[in-house]
Amino acid sequence: MADNLIEFENISKIYKIGEIKIPALKNISLAIERGSHISLMGPSGSGKTTMLNLLGCLDTPTTGKYIMEGKEISSLGDDSLSEIRSRKIGFIFQSYNLIPHLTVIENIGLPLFYQGINEKSIAERASVMAEVVGLKDRVRHKPAELSGGQQQRVAIARALINNPAFILADEPTGNLDTKTGREIMELLNKLNEEGTTLFVITHDSKVADYGDIVIRILDGQIVE
């Protein structure tokens, strides 16, 4: 039996604007096995962002069930979802989202800081993560002193510091040149080979090709 980390059962998401209902996702069923690397592709407006928001517990489905590690979480309240986000999910975005006045080590350790973990433990764990992503010699630098690829490595280390159940990456190479983008995908691929479950949202077929499974979404439905 497959070891499913995440299951979507007949999930739909409908947004309401006044009296108008806009279906963003229609009856999606999906299983993500632990340790897999899934790529989600689709044009603008296809439902990729809604899928990201639901997977990342940033939003809840209108109908259907979201099951993570065997527990249904689709009907949980904001506080419980926030707890899952901070402990179970690592986010990587196109725009890095680093804090300009903090050093590399401080940016990496931010999720632990918000959990109230002591500074010494944060510094130790952040140093280990900096080494994992190849930034051992940059830990005292600030984001403005780093290249785009280095900034994305900081974001990856920050996403990994809590040892999350899975990494959710939204266009992780979108702001990078081809060579740097390839380096970032090879780093993510290596982390996946070491056991990290990876879900990558992209419009770039070269990025998607790194995945074990490529899912295509169109008009809120999985088409392939």
TIVO-875139 format. One line per field, with one value per atom (N, C-alpha, C): x, z, y; atom name; residue in three letters; residue number from 0. Coordinates in steps of 0.05 Angstrom, whole numbers, plus 5000, padded with zeros to 4 digits. Atoms other than C-alpha are relative to their C-alpha. Layout:
N
x: c(X:...) $
z: c(Z:...) $
y: c(Y:...) $
atom: c(CA:...) $
type: c(Ala:...) $
seq: c(NUM:...) $
END
This chain:
224
x: c(5017:5000:5018:4984:5026:5000:4998:5051:4993:5009:5010:5003:4997:5031:4975:5023:4974:4980:5021:4907:4980:5023:4857:4977:5023:4788:4978:5022:4740:4999:4998:4764:4991:5008:4730:5004:4998:4742:4985:5016:4691:5004:4998:4705:4974:5024:4646:5007:4997:4648:4972:5028:4581:4983:5018:4529:5014:4987:4579:5017:4983:4610:5021:4978:4678:5013:4987:4699:5030:4971:4775:5011:4993:4783:4974:5024:4733:5005:5001:4729:5028:4973:4804:5005:4990:4829:5029:4971:4903:5013:4985:4951:5030:4971:5022:5014:4985:5067:5023:4977:5119:5025:4975:5186:4998:5003:5157:5008:4994:5174:4979:5022:5112:5003:5001:5110:4972:5026:5046:5003:4998:5040:4973:5025:4986:5003:4999:4975:4989:5012:4955:4970:5029:4885:4990:5008:4886:4992:5005:4881:5025:4974:4955:5002:4998:4953:4980:5020:4889:5010:4989:4922:5022:4979:4982:4988:5012:4938:4987:5013:4900:5021:4979:4961:5015:4984:4997:4984:5018:4937:4997:5004:4932:4970:5028:4859:4987:5014:4806:4982:5017:4766:4970:5029:4692:4987:5009:4678:5023:4979:4719:5017:4983:4771:5030:4971:4844:5011:4989:4880:5031:4971:4952:5008:4990:4989:4977:5022:4923:4978:5020:4885:4987:5014:4832:5004:4994:4851:4983:5015:4801:4982:5020:4754:5012:4987:4806:4998:5001:4804:5027:4976:4856:5024:4977:4899:5013:4989:4906:5014:4988:4921:5027:4976:4973:5022:4981:5006:5011:4991:5008:5019:4983:5038:5028:4973:5094:5016:4985:5112:5002:5001:5094:5008:4997:5104:5023:4979:5165:4992:5007:5149:5024:4979:5195:4985:5014:5170:5020:4984:5195:5015:4989:5209:5016:4982:5253:4988:5013:5216:5020:4980:5280:4996:5002:5283:5027:4975:5334:5020:4981:5364:5011:4990:5375:5022:4979:5437:4989:5008:5434:4992:5006:5436:4974:5024:5381:4975:5023:5336:4994:5004:5346:4986:5011:5329:4973:5025:5266:4977:5022:5215:5003:4995:5248:4997:5003:5250:4971:5029:5174:4989:5009:5168:5011:4990:5205:5024:4976:5266:5024:4978:5329:5020:4982:5380:5023:4977:5437:4991:5011:5395:4994:5006:5371:5025:4975:5442:5013:4988:5466:4986:5015:5410:5001:4998:5413:5027:4973:5488:5001:5001:5476:4985:5015:5423:5015:4984:5468:5021:4980:5520:4986:5015:5468:4995:5006:5451:5025:4975:5524:5006:4996:5525:5016:4984:5573:5017:4982:5618:4985:5015:5561:4981:5020:5525:4997:5002:5541:4991:5009:5520:4970:5028:5454:4991:5010:5408:5011:4990:5432:5028:4973:5502:5002:5001:5480:4989:5012:5464:4972:5027:5393:5000:4998:5414:5006:4993:5445:4976:5024:5382:4980:5019:5340:5010:4989:5387:4993:5007:5374:4970:5028:5299:4995:5002:5308:5008:4991:5347:4980:5021:5293:4976:5022:5240:5005:4993:5278:5005:4990:5297:4982:5018:5235:4997:5003:5245:4971:5028:5177:4993:5010:5134:5004:4995:5139:5007:4992:5166:4981:5018:5118:5015:4984:5156:4984:5015:5121:5018:4982:5161:5027:4976:5226:5023:4979:5269:4991:5012:5224:5017:4984:5272:5029:4972:5336:5007:4992:5377:5001:5002:5379:5020:4979:5445:4994:5006:5426:4975:5025:5356:5006:4993:5387:5014:4986:5432:4980:5020:5372:4983:5016:5332:5016:4983:5391:5003:5000:5395:4974:5026:5320:4998:5000:5328:5016:4983:5384:4986:5015:5341:4978:5021:5285:5011:4988:5332:5007:4993:5350:4974:5025:5276:4979:5019:5244:4978:5022:5175:4998:4999:5172:4977:5022:5114:5007:4990:5136:4979:5019:5089:5016:4984:5118:4986:5010:5103:5022:4976:5173:5002:4999:5175:5027:4973:5250:5000:5002:5235:4982:5019:5175:5013:4988:5218:5017:4986:5256:4982:5019:5193:4997:5007:5176:4974:5027:5105:4995:5008:5081:4970:5029:5009:4994:5008:4976:4972:5026:4918:4991:5012:4871:4971:5027:4808:4991:5007:4810:4998:5001:4815:5026:4975:4872:4994:5005:4877:5020:4980:4939:5016) $
z: c(5000:5000:5000:5002:4981:5026:4976:5037:4992:5009:5021:5022:4981:5055:4999:5005:5025:4981:5018:4994:4997:5006:4961:4991:5009:4956:4990:5013:4907:5010:4990:4926:4979:5017:4896:5016:4987:4910:4983:5014:4891:5015:4989:4902:4993:5005:4909:4999:5003:4884:4997:5000:4903:4996:5006:4872:4980:5020:4822:5013:4990:4836:4979:5019:4805:5009:4993:4806:4993:5005:4814:4998:5002:4826:4999:5003:4805:5005:4995:4838:4996:5003:4845:5019:4982:4872:4993:5004:4882:5024:4978:4923:4997:5001:4940:5019:4984:4964:5014:4984:5018:4984:5014:4985:4970:5029:4916:4993:5011:4872:4977:5019:4836:4989:5014:4785:4991:5009:4773:4979:5022:4706:4991:5011:4677:4994:5007:4645:5022:4981:4684:5000:4998:4711:5000:5002:4709:5027:4973:4785:5015:4986:4803:5027:4975:4855:5021:4981:4887:5011:4991:4890:5021:4981:4924:5027:4975:4975:5016:4985:4992:5011:4991:4996:5023:4980:5038:5024:4978:5086:5003:5000:5067:4994:5006:5047:5004:4996:5056:4976:5023:5003:5006:4997:4990:5005:4995:4985:4997:5002:4991:5025:4977:5039:4993:5001:5050:5023:4980:5087:4999:4998:5112:5022:4981:5146:5014:4990:5154:5015:4985:5187:4981:5016:5155:5011:4990:5159:4986:5016:5111:5016:4984:5166:5025:4977:5216:5000:4998:5242:4994:5008:5228:5017:4982:5290:4994:5005:5275:4973:5027:5201:5002:4997:5222:5013:4987:5267:4980:5021:5209:4980:5018:5163:5012:4988:5212:5005:4992:5229:4979:5019:5170:4972:5028:5107:4998:5006:5079:4974:5024:5029:4986:5016:4973:4978:5020:4930:4979:5022:4866:5011:4992:4904:5026:4977:4960:5028:4974:5015:5023:4979:5055:5014:4985:5109:4996:5008:5084:5022:4979:5151:5016:4986:5175:4984:5014:5159:4989:5011:5122:5023:4978:5188:5014:4987:5218:4983:5019:5156:5001:5000:5156:5026:4973:5231:5007:4993:5228:5009:4991:5232:5029:4973:5296:5020:4983:5325:5007:4996:5316:5019:4982:5355:5029:4973:5414:5008:4994:5408:5007:4991:5442:4978:5021:5401:4994:5004:5411:4982:5015:5384:4971:5026:5326:4983:5014:5307:4991:5007:5309:4977:5021:5266:4974:5024:5218:4986:5011:5209:4984:5013:5191:4973:5024:5140:4979:5018:5110:4986:5012:5098:4980:5018:5066:4973:5025:5014:4988:5011:5002:5006:4993:5038:5026:4974:5096:5003:4999:5077:4996:5005:5070:5024:4978:5138:5012:4988:5160:4980:5021:5094:5002:5002:5084:4971:5027:5024:4978:5021:4985:4991:5007:4986:4986:5012:4954:4971:5027:4882:5003:4999:4864:5007:4994:4866:5029:4972:4935:5018:4985:4960:5000:5002:4935:5017:4982:4972:5029:4973:5036:5005:4998:5023:5003:4999:5013:5028:4973:5078:5021:4981:5115:4999:5003:5086:5013:4990:5110:5030:4973:5180:5021:4982:5213:4994:5009:5179:4993:5006:5146:4986:5014:5119:4970:5029:5050:4994:5010:5011:4977:5020:4969:4986:5014:4916:4977:5021:4873:4982:5020:4810:5013:4985:4849:4984:5017:4789:4984:5016:4762:4997:5001:4778:4994:5004:4760:4971:5027:4697:4997:5006:4664:5016:4986:4695:5030:4971:4766:5006:4996:4758:5000:5001:4739:5027:4974:4802:5022:4979:4846:4998:5004:4815:5007:4993:4824:5030:4971:4897:5011:4991:4906:4995:5008:4869:5020:4981:4916:5027:4975:4977:4998:5005:4946:5002:4999:4936:5028:4972:5010:5017:4986:5028:5002:4998:5025:4978:5020:4991:4988:5014:4939:4981:5019:4903:4988:5014:4851:4980:5018:4815:4980:5020:4749:4974:5028:4678:4981:5016:4655:4998:5004:4624:5009:4991:4640:5030:4971:4714:5006:4995:4711:4995:5007:4680:5023:4977:4746:5017:4984:4777:4992:5006:4782:4985:5012:4763:4992:5009:4722:4997:5001:4732:4985:5014:4684:5008:4992:4705:4980:5019:4661:5009:4992:4679:5026:4974:4750:5001:5000:4730:4991:5009:4724:4973:5027:4650:4992:5007:4651:5025) $
y: c(4976:5000:5025:4975:5069:5015:4983:5113:5029:4973:5175:5020:4978:5238:5018:4982:5279:4987:5009:5261:5022:4983:5306:4982:5016:5274:5018:4984:5308:5029:4972:5378:5020:4978:5438:5026:4973:5512:5020:4980:5565:5026:4973:5639:5015:4984:5686:5030:4971:5758:5011:4992:5787:4976:5022:5742:4980:5017:5712:4979:5022:5644:4993:5007:5629:4974:5025:5556:5000:5000:5554:4972:5029:5479:4984:5016:5426:4971:5029:5359:4987:5010:5346:4977:5022:5279:4995:5000:5270:4986:5012:5229:5006:4994:5251:4981:5020:5195:5013:4990:5209:4995:5003:5221:5005:4995:5237:5028:4974:5296:5005:4995:5323:5028:4974:5379:5006:4992:5417:5022:4980:5454:5009:4990:5498:5029:4971:5566:5018:4981:5629:4996:5003:5622:4972:5028:5546:4988:5011:5537:4993:5007:5529:5014:4985:5584:4991:5011:5557:4974:5025:5489:5005:4993:5520:5009:4990:5556:4978:5022:5493:4981:5018:5448:5012:4986:5500:5009:4993:5507:5030:4971:5581:5006:4998:5568:4973:5026:5514:4995:5006:5477:5006:4996:5492:4973:5028:5417:4981:5020:5354:4998:5005:5328:5003:4999:5345:4984:5018:5289:5002:4999:5298:4981:5020:5241:4985:5016:5204:5015:4984:5262:5020:4981:5303:5028:4973:5377:5021:4981:5408:5018:4985:5431:5013:4988:5456:5031:4971:5528:5013:4985:5582:4994:5005:5569:4973:5027:5495:4999:4999:5509:5015:4985:5560:4983:5019:5507:4980:5019:5458:5013:4985:5511:5003:4994:5527:4975:5024:5455:4979:5022:5412:5007:4992:5454:5020:4980:5489:5014:4985:5544:5013:4986:5568:5015:4984:5626:5011:4988:5659:5024:4974:5724:4999:5005:5694:5008:4991:5736:5000:4998:5748:5028:4975:5803:5015:4986:5855:5005:4991:5876:4976:5023:5804:4986:5015:5762:4974:5026:5696:4981:5019:5657:5008:4991:5700:4995:5006:5693:4970:5029:5617:4992:5008:5613:5012:4986:5656:4982:5017:5599:4990:5010:5574:5023:4976:5645:5004:4996:5650:4978:5021:5585:5003:4994:5615:4982:5017:5569:5018:4982:5596:5006:4989:5635:4981:5018:5585:4977:5023:5527:5009:4990:5570:5003:4996:5590:4974:5026:5518:4987:5013:5491:5015:4983:5550:4996:5004:5539:4974:5026:5466:5002:4997:5486:5017:4983:5540:4982:5018:5485:4982:5018:5439:5013:4986:5492:5014:4990:5511:5029:4972:5578:5004:5000:5562:5025:4976:5621:5026:4975:5671:5006:4999:5665:5028:4973:5737:5021:4981:5769:5006:4993:5805:4995:5007:5791:5017:4982:5852:4993:5008:5823:4973:5027:5758:5001:5003:5737:4989:5012:5715:4971:5029:5642:4995:5003:5651:5007:4993:5686:4977:5022:5628:4976:5021:5580:5006:4992:5619:4993:5006:5612:4969:5029:5536:4991:5007:5530:5007:4992:5569:4981:5018:5523:4973:5026:5462:4999:5000:5484:4986:5014:5455:4971:5028:5388:4994:5002:5396:4973:5024:5338:5003:4996:5369:5029:4973:5428:5007:4990:5469:5024:4980:5509:5012:4986:5561:5016:4988:5579:5006:4994:5570:5010:4990:5588:5024:4979:5643:5025:4976:5700:4995:5007:5664:4995:5007:5656:4970:5028:5588:4983:5016:5564:4999:5000:5586:4984:5015:5558:4970:5028:5491:4991:5006:5493:4997:5001:5507:4974:5024:5450:4975:5023:5403:4997:5000:5423:4988:5010:5410:4970:5028:5344:4983:5014:5323:4997:5001:5340:4979:5020:5298:4972:5027:5239:4992:5006:5245:4996:5006:5237:5022:4978:5306:4998:5000:5305:5028:4974:5360:5003:4993:5393:5027:4976:5444:5009:4988:5491:5017:4987:5516:5002:4999:5538:4992:5006:5517:4969:5029:5447:4988:5011:5440:4996:5003:5451:4976:5021:5404:4972:5026:5349:4988:5011:5342:4982:5015:5312:4971:5028:5238:4999:4999:5256:5029:4973:5316:5000:4996:5338:5025:4976:5386:5007:4990:5429:5021:4981:5468:5005:4992:5507:4985:5011:5479:4970:5029:5406:4988:5015:5356:4987:5010:5339:4978:5020:5295:4992) $
atom: c(N:CA:C:N:CA:C:N:CA:C:N:CA:C:N:CA:C:N:CA:C:N:CA:C:N:CA:C:N:CA:C:N:CA:C:N:CA:C:N:CA:C:N:CA:C:N:CA:C:N:CA:C:N:CA:C:N:CA:C:N:CA:C:N:CA:C:N:CA:C:N:CA:C:N:CA:C:N:CA:C:N:CA:C:N:CA:C:N:CA:C:N:CA:C:N:CA:C:N:CA:C:N:CA:C:N:CA:C:N:CA:C:N:CA:C:N:CA:C:N:CA:C:N:CA:C:N:CA:C:N:CA:C:N:CA:C:N:CA:C:N:CA:C:N:CA:C:N:CA:C:N:CA:C:N:CA:C:N:CA:C:N:CA:C:N:CA:C:N:CA:C:N:CA:C:N:CA:C:N:CA:C:N:CA:C:N:CA:C:N:CA:C:N:CA:C:N:CA:C:N:CA:C:N:CA:C:N:CA:C:N:CA:C:N:CA:C:N:CA:C:N:CA:C:N:CA:C:N:CA:C:N:CA:C:N:CA:C:N:CA:C:N:CA:C:N:CA:C:N:CA:C:N:CA:C:N:CA:C:N:CA:C:N:CA:C:N:CA:C:N:CA:C:N:CA:C:N:CA:C:N:CA:C:N:CA:C:N:CA:C:N:CA:C:N:CA:C:N:CA:C:N:CA:C:N:CA:C:N:CA:C:N:CA:C:N:CA:C:N:CA:C:N:CA:C:N:CA:C:N:CA:C:N:CA:C:N:CA:C:N:CA:C:N:CA:C:N:CA:C:N:CA:C:N:CA:C:N:CA:C:N:CA:C:N:CA:C:N:CA:C:N:CA:C:N:CA:C:N:CA:C:N:CA:C:N:CA:C:N:CA:C:N:CA:C:N:CA:C:N:CA:C:N:CA:C:N:CA:C:N:CA:C:N:CA:C:N:CA:C:N:CA:C:N:CA:C:N:CA:C:N:CA:C:N:CA:C:N:CA:C:N:CA:C:N:CA:C:N:CA:C:N:CA:C:N:CA:C:N:CA:C:N:CA:C:N:CA:C:N:CA:C:N:CA:C:N:CA:C:N:CA:C:N:CA:C:N:CA:C:N:CA:C:N:CA:C:N:CA:C:N:CA:C:N:CA:C:N:CA:C:N:CA:C:N:CA:C:N:CA:C:N:CA:C:N:CA:C:N:CA:C:N:CA:C:N:CA:C:N:CA:C:N:CA:C:N:CA:C:N:CA:C:N:CA:C:N:CA:C:N:CA:C:N:CA:C:N:CA:C:N:CA:C:N:CA:C:N:CA:C:N:CA:C:N:CA:C:N:CA:C:N:CA:C:N:CA:C:N:CA:C:N:CA:C:N:CA:C:N:CA:C:N:CA:C:N:CA:C:N:CA:C:N:CA:C:N:CA:C:N:CA:C:N:CA:C:N:CA:C:N:CA:C:N:CA:C:N:CA:C:N:CA:C:N:CA:C:N:CA:C:N:CA:C:N:CA:C:N:CA:C:N:CA:C:N:CA:C:N:CA:C:N:CA:C:N:CA:C:N:CA:C:N:CA:C:N:CA:C:N:CA:C:N:CA:C:N:CA:C:N:CA:C:N:CA:C:N:CA:C:N:CA:C:N:CA:C:N:CA:C:N:CA:C:N:CA:C:N:CA:C:N:CA:C:N:CA:C:N:CA:C:N:CA:C:N:CA:C:N:CA:C:N:CA:C:N:CA:C:N:CA:C:N:CA:C:N:CA:C:N:CA:C) $
type: c(Met:Met:Met:Ala:Ala:Ala:Asp:Asp:Asp:Asn:Asn:Asn:Leu:Leu:Leu:Ile:Ile:Ile:Glu:Glu:Glu:Phe:Phe:Phe:Glu:Glu:Glu:Asn:Asn:Asn:Ile:Ile:Ile:Ser:Ser:Ser:Lys:Lys:Lys:Ile:Ile:Ile:Tyr:Tyr:Tyr:Lys:Lys:Lys:Ile:Ile:Ile:Gly:Gly:Gly:Glu:Glu:Glu:Ile:Ile:Ile:Lys:Lys:Lys:Ile:Ile:Ile:Pro:Pro:Pro:Ala:Ala:Ala:Leu:Leu:Leu:Lys:Lys:Lys:Asn:Asn:Asn:Ile:Ile:Ile:Ser:Ser:Ser:Leu:Leu:Leu:Ala:Ala:Ala:Ile:Ile:Ile:Glu:Glu:Glu:Arg:Arg:Arg:Gly:Gly:Gly:Ser:Ser:Ser:His:His:His:Ile:Ile:Ile:Ser:Ser:Ser:Leu:Leu:Leu:Met:Met:Met:Gly:Gly:Gly:Pro:Pro:Pro:Ser:Ser:Ser:Gly:Gly:Gly:Ser:Ser:Ser:Gly:Gly:Gly:Lys:Lys:Lys:Thr:Thr:Thr:Thr:Thr:Thr:Met:Met:Met:Leu:Leu:Leu:Asn:Asn:Asn:Leu:Leu:Leu:Leu:Leu:Leu:Gly:Gly:Gly:Cys:Cys:Cys:Leu:Leu:Leu:Asp:Asp:Asp:Thr:Thr:Thr:Pro:Pro:Pro:Thr:Thr:Thr:Thr:Thr:Thr:Gly:Gly:Gly:Lys:Lys:Lys:Tyr:Tyr:Tyr:Ile:Ile:Ile:Met:Met:Met:Glu:Glu:Glu:Gly:Gly:Gly:Lys:Lys:Lys:Glu:Glu:Glu:Ile:Ile:Ile:Ser:Ser:Ser:Ser:Ser:Ser:Leu:Leu:Leu:Gly:Gly:Gly:Asp:Asp:Asp:Asp:Asp:Asp:Ser:Ser:Ser:Leu:Leu:Leu:Ser:Ser:Ser:Glu:Glu:Glu:Ile:Ile:Ile:Arg:Arg:Arg:Ser:Ser:Ser:Arg:Arg:Arg:Lys:Lys:Lys:Ile:Ile:Ile:Gly:Gly:Gly:Phe:Phe:Phe:Ile:Ile:Ile:Phe:Phe:Phe:Gln:Gln:Gln:Ser:Ser:Ser:Tyr:Tyr:Tyr:Asn:Asn:Asn:Leu:Leu:Leu:Ile:Ile:Ile:Pro:Pro:Pro:His:His:His:Leu:Leu:Leu:Thr:Thr:Thr:Val:Val:Val:Ile:Ile:Ile:Glu:Glu:Glu:Asn:Asn:Asn:Ile:Ile:Ile:Gly:Gly:Gly:Leu:Leu:Leu:Pro:Pro:Pro:Leu:Leu:Leu:Phe:Phe:Phe:Tyr:Tyr:Tyr:Gln:Gln:Gln:Gly:Gly:Gly:Ile:Ile:Ile:Asn:Asn:Asn:Glu:Glu:Glu:Lys:Lys:Lys:Ser:Ser:Ser:Ile:Ile:Ile:Ala:Ala:Ala:Glu:Glu:Glu:Arg:Arg:Arg:Ala:Ala:Ala:Ser:Ser:Ser:Val:Val:Val:Met:Met:Met:Ala:Ala:Ala:Glu:Glu:Glu:Val:Val:Val:Val:Val:Val:Gly:Gly:Gly:Leu:Leu:Leu:Lys:Lys:Lys:Asp:Asp:Asp:Arg:Arg:Arg:Val:Val:Val:Arg:Arg:Arg:His:His:His:Lys:Lys:Lys:Pro:Pro:Pro:Ala:Ala:Ala:Glu:Glu:Glu:Leu:Leu:Leu:Ser:Ser:Ser:Gly:Gly:Gly:Gly:Gly:Gly:Gln:Gln:Gln:Gln:Gln:Gln:Gln:Gln:Gln:Arg:Arg:Arg:Val:Val:Val:Ala:Ala:Ala:Ile:Ile:Ile:Ala:Ala:Ala:Arg:Arg:Arg:Ala:Ala:Ala:Leu:Leu:Leu:Ile:Ile:Ile:Asn:Asn:Asn:Asn:Asn:Asn:Pro:Pro:Pro:Ala:Ala:Ala:Phe:Phe:Phe:Ile:Ile:Ile:Leu:Leu:Leu:Ala:Ala:Ala:Asp:Asp:Asp:Glu:Glu:Glu:Pro:Pro:Pro:Thr:Thr:Thr:Gly:Gly:Gly:Asn:Asn:Asn:Leu:Leu:Leu:Asp:Asp:Asp:Thr:Thr:Thr:Lys:Lys:Lys:Thr:Thr:Thr:Gly:Gly:Gly:Arg:Arg:Arg:Glu:Glu:Glu:Ile:Ile:Ile:Met:Met:Met:Glu:Glu:Glu:Leu:Leu:Leu:Leu:Leu:Leu:Asn:Asn:Asn:Lys:Lys:Lys:Leu:Leu:Leu:Asn:Asn:Asn:Glu:Glu:Glu:Glu:Glu:Glu:Gly:Gly:Gly:Thr:Thr:Thr:Thr:Thr:Thr:Leu:Leu:Leu:Phe:Phe:Phe:Val:Val:Val:Ile:Ile:Ile:Thr:Thr:Thr:His:His:His:Asp:Asp:Asp:Ser:Ser:Ser:Lys:Lys:Lys:Val:Val:Val:Ala:Ala:Ala:Asp:Asp:Asp:Tyr:Tyr:Tyr:Gly:Gly:Gly:Asp:Asp:Asp:Ile:Ile:Ile:Val:Val:Val:Ile:Ile:Ile:Arg:Arg:Arg:Ile:Ile:Ile:Leu:Leu:Leu:Asp:Asp:Asp:Gly:Gly:Gly:Gln:Gln:Gln:Ile:Ile:Ile:Val:Val:Val:Glu:Glu:Glu) $
seq: c(0:0:0:1:1:1:2:2:2:3:3:3:4:4:4:5:5:5:6:6:6:7:7:7:8:8:8:9:9:9:10:10:10:11:11:11:12:12:12:13:13:13:14:14:14:15:15:15:16:16:16:17:17:17:18:18:18:19:19:19:20:20:20:21:21:21:22:22:22:23:23:23:24:24:24:25:25:25:26:26:26:27:27:27:28:28:28:29:29:29:30:30:30:31:31:31:32:32:32:33:33:33:34:34:34:35:35:35:36:36:36:37:37:37:38:38:38:39:39:39:40:40:40:41:41:41:42:42:42:43:43:43:44:44:44:45:45:45:46:46:46:47:47:47:48:48:48:49:49:49:50:50:50:51:51:51:52:52:52:53:53:53:54:54:54:55:55:55:56:56:56:57:57:57:58:58:58:59:59:59:60:60:60:61:61:61:62:62:62:63:63:63:64:64:64:65:65:65:66:66:66:67:67:67:68:68:68:69:69:69:70:70:70:71:71:71:72:72:72:73:73:73:74:74:74:75:75:75:76:76:76:77:77:77:78:78:78:79:79:79:80:80:80:81:81:81:82:82:82:83:83:83:84:84:84:85:85:85:86:86:86:87:87:87:88:88:88:89:89:89:90:90:90:91:91:91:92:92:92:93:93:93:94:94:94:95:95:95:96:96:96:97:97:97:98:98:98:99:99:99:100:100:100:101:101:101:102:102:102:103:103:103:104:104:104:105:105:105:106:106:106:107:107:107:108:108:108:109:109:109:110:110:110:111:111:111:112:112:112:113:113:113:114:114:114:115:115:115:116:116:116:117:117:117:118:118:118:119:119:119:120:120:120:121:121:121:122:122:122:123:123:123:124:124:124:125:125:125:126:126:126:127:127:127:128:128:128:129:129:129:130:130:130:131:131:131:132:132:132:133:133:133:134:134:134:135:135:135:136:136:136:137:137:137:138:138:138:139:139:139:140:140:140:141:141:141:142:142:142:143:143:143:144:144:144:145:145:145:146:146:146:147:147:147:148:148:148:149:149:149:150:150:150:151:151:151:152:152:152:153:153:153:154:154:154:155:155:155:156:156:156:157:157:157:158:158:158:159:159:159:160:160:160:161:161:161:162:162:162:163:163:163:164:164:164:165:165:165:166:166:166:167:167:167:168:168:168:169:169:169:170:170:170:171:171:171:172:172:172:173:173:173:174:174:174:175:175:175:176:176:176:177:177:177:178:178:178:179:179:179:180:180:180:181:181:181:182:182:182:183:183:183:184:184:184:185:185:185:186:186:186:187:187:187:188:188:188:189:189:189:190:190:190:191:191:191:192:192:192:193:193:193:194:194:194:195:195:195:196:196:196:197:197:197:198:198:198:199:199:199:200:200:200:201:201:201:202:202:202:203:203:203:204:204:204:205:205:205:206:206:206:207:207:207:208:208:208:209:209:209:210:210:210:211:211:211:212:212:212:213:213:213:214:214:214:215:215:215:216:216:216:217:217:217:218:218:218:219:219:219:220:220:220:221:221:221:222:222:222:223:223:223) $
END
